[in-house]
Amino acid sequence: TLRSSPVGSVIRYTTDGSNPTSSSAIAQNGVMTPGKTNKAIATAAGKNPSPVTTFYSTEYGDIFYDVPPTAWYYTFVGSAVNKKLMVGTQDFLFSPAMEMTRAMLVTILYSMEGKPATGNVSPFSDVKNTAWYASPIIWAADKNIVGGIGDGKFAPNTLITRQQVAAIMFKYAIYKGKASD
C-alpha cells in the first residue's frame, strides 16, 4: 500500500480511473480529486512499482478505499466524517456495509452532542472505563438515553436491532425536548 512505500519513493497518480505509470503526475501534498477515481503507485529508482491503489476523496477531503463517488451514500459519508459524527473503521476504510453495534449508535449521538465531559465510572459491568465507547455509553446512561439490556450489562459489541434503534432514538428525542413520554 502507499502507507508502506519505501523511503525515497515517489507517488504517481491519475484521477481519470486509468492505472498510473512511472510517467504519471507526481502527487504532492496529498493531491486527490474529490468525486473522481484516484489511483496511485509508489515508484523508486531501480525498484518495481507498488501495486496500484484505488481510493476516493470526498468533497471534504476524507480519503477512503471503499466509498466511491458513484455510491448513493458518498456525500453522506463525507459529511458525517467531516462533522466528526463518525470515523472510519481503520486507515482509509469506512466499511459502509458493516452492521452497526450498540456502542456505535451511542457514539454517534455522543458526537452529535459535542462529546461532553462525563463521569468516569461505567454503570455497566461489560463496559470498561478504558474502552473507546466508554464515555459515550456513560453519557447516554447519565442522560437516560440508554438503560442497558438487563443484569447490569450494555452489550456494546452486539449488533443493534431496529427496535433498539427506535427505543434509543426515542429516548434521545426526549432528552433533546423533541418528544415526551
Salt bridges, closest charged atoms under 4 A:
ASP91 OD2 - ARG3 NE 3.22
GLU113 OE2 - LYS176 NZ 3.02
